[in-house]
Amino acid sequence: MKISPFAQHENAVMFRAQRNEVLSSNIANADTPNYKARDIDFKSVLKGAQGAPLQMSKTSEMHRDAWNTNKLGATVQYRIPTQPTLDGNTVETDVEQAEFAENAVMYRASLAFLNGEINGLRYALRGSD
C-alpha cells in the first residue's frame, strides 16, 4: 500500500485495473472447459487498507507473486455460478460483461478523482492566474 497525497485514488485505480484484468480473463475463457471464473472483492481490499496487514516483499524480481493475491493484498476468489455448465466452466458471460462494464465506469471515476486532486494542487501552486 502506498502512502502519498494521492494514495487513496492511486490504490483505487490500481485495484480497478487489476480487477479489469481478472474479469477480461474470465470473458476470454468463457468457452474453456473446467475454467473457473474469478473476481477480486473490493471489501477485502478495503479491509486490508484499513488494517494495514504485514505484507511480504519480494527480494528478487525473479520471485513470483502468489496466484491468489494481488498487489493490494486482496485475494482473488472463485465466483459461484448461478447456472453451472456440463463442461465445468463457471463463466457466465452476461454476469462477467456487466461486472466489467461497472468496473470500467468505476475506473474512469477513480481517474477523474485523481485528476481532480492533481489539478487542485496545480491551482494551489500557481495561484489564481
C-alpha positions as CSV (number, residue, x, y, z in Angstrom):
1,M,0.0,0.0,0.0
2,K,1.5,3.3,-1.0
3,I,1.5,6.4,1.3
4,S,1.3,9.6,-0.7
5,P,-1.1,12.5,-1.1
6,F,-2.7,10.5,-3.9
7,A,-2.6,7.1,-2.3
8,Q,-6.3,6.7,-1.9
9,H,-7.1,7.4,-5.6
10,E,-3.9,5.7,-6.8
11,N,-4.8,2.5,-5.0
12,A,-8.4,2.7,-6.3
13,V,-7.0,2.9,-9.9
14,M,-4.7,0.0,-9.3
15,F,-7.5,-2.1,-7.9
16,R,-9.8,-1.3,-10.8
17,A,-7.1,-2.1,-13.3
18,Q,-6.3,-5.4,-11.7
19,R,-10.0,-6.3,-11.5
20,N,-10.4,-5.5,-15.2
21,E,-7.6,-8.0,-15.9
22,V,-9.3,-10.7,-13.9
23,L,-12.7,-10.0,-15.5
24,S,-11.4,-9.9,-19.0
25,S,-9.6,-13.2,-18.4
26,N,-13.0,-14.7,-17.4
27,I,-14.6,-13.4,-20.6
28,A,-11.7,-14.7,-22.7
29,N,-12.1,-18.2,-21.2
30,A,-15.9,-18.4,-21.4
31,D,-15.6,-21.5,-23.7
32,T,-12.7,-23.2,-21.9
33,P,-13.8,-26.4,-20.3
34,N,-13.3,-26.5,-16.5
35,Y,-12.3,-22.8,-16.3
36,K,-13.3,-21.3,-13.0
37,A,-14.4,-17.7,-13.1
38,R,-12.6,-15.5,-10.6
39,D,-13.1,-12.0,-9.1
40,I,-11.4,-9.6,-6.6
41,D,-13.6,-8.5,-3.7
42,F,-13.5,-4.7,-3.0
43,K,-14.4,-5.3,0.6
44,S,-11.2,-7.4,1.2
45,V,-9.1,-4.6,-0.4
46,L,-10.8,-2.0,1.8
47,K,-10.3,-4.2,4.9
48,G,-6.7,-4.7,4.0
49,A,-6.1,-1.0,3.6
50,Q,-7.7,-0.1,6.9
51,G,-6.0,-2.9,8.9
52,A,-2.6,-2.4,7.1
53,P,-1.6,-6.0,7.4
54,L,2.0,-7.1,7.4
55,Q,2.9,-7.9,3.8
56,M,5.7,-10.0,2.4
57,S,8.1,-8.3,0.0
58,K,10.0,-9.9,-2.9
59,T,13.7,-9.8,-2.6
60,S,14.2,-10.5,-6.3
61,E,12.2,-9.8,-9.5
62,M,12.5,-13.4,-10.3
63,H,10.2,-14.3,-7.4
64,R,6.6,-14.9,-8.4
65,D,3.6,-13.4,-6.7
66,A,1.1,-15.7,-5.0
67,W,-1.6,-16.7,-7.5
68,N,-4.5,-15.7,-5.3
69,T,-3.3,-12.3,-4.2
70,N,-3.0,-9.0,-5.9
71,K,-0.6,-6.1,-5.3
72,L,-3.1,-4.5,-2.9
73,G,-3.3,-7.6,-0.7
74,A,-6.8,-8.7,-1.8
75,T,-7.4,-12.3,-2.6
76,V,-8.7,-13.4,-6.0
77,Q,-11.8,-15.6,-5.3
78,Y,-13.7,-18.0,-7.4
79,R,-17.2,-16.9,-8.5
80,I,-20.1,-19.2,-7.6
81,P,-22.2,-19.7,-10.8
82,T,-26.0,-19.4,-10.8
83,Q,-26.2,-21.9,-13.7
84,P,-23.4,-24.4,-13.7
85,T,-22.5,-25.9,-17.1
86,L,-21.8,-29.5,-18.0
87,D,-18.2,-28.9,-19.0
88,G,-17.3,-27.4,-15.6
89,N,-16.9,-23.9,-16.8
90,T,-18.3,-21.3,-14.3
91,V,-18.1,-18.2,-16.5
92,E,-21.4,-16.6,-17.1
93,T,-20.7,-14.2,-19.9
94,D,-23.6,-11.8,-19.1
95,V,-22.5,-11.5,-15.5
96,E,-18.9,-11.0,-16.4
97,Q,-19.7,-8.3,-19.0
98,A,-21.9,-6.5,-16.5
99,E,-19.2,-6.6,-13.9
100,F,-16.6,-5.5,-16.4
101,A,-18.7,-2.5,-17.5
102,E,-19.4,-1.5,-13.9
103,N,-15.7,-1.8,-13.1
104,A,-14.7,0.3,-16.2
105,V,-17.0,3.1,-15.1
106,M,-15.5,3.0,-11.6
107,Y,-12.0,3.0,-13.1
108,R,-12.8,6.2,-15.0
109,A,-14.3,7.7,-11.9
110,S,-11.1,6.9,-9.9
111,L,-9.1,8.5,-12.7
112,A,-11.3,11.6,-12.6
113,F,-10.9,11.9,-8.8
114,L,-7.1,11.5,-9.2
115,N,-7.0,14.2,-11.9
116,G,-9.1,16.5,-9.7
117,E,-6.5,16.1,-6.9
118,I,-3.7,16.9,-9.3
119,N,-5.5,19.9,-10.8
120,G,-6.2,21.2,-7.3
121,L,-2.6,21.1,-6.3
122,R,-1.6,22.8,-9.6
123,Y,-4.1,25.6,-8.9
124,A,-2.7,26.0,-5.4
125,L,0.9,26.2,-6.6
126,R,0.2,28.6,-9.5
127,G,-2.2,30.8,-7.6
128,S,-5.2,32.5,-9.3
129,D,-3.6,33.4,-12.6
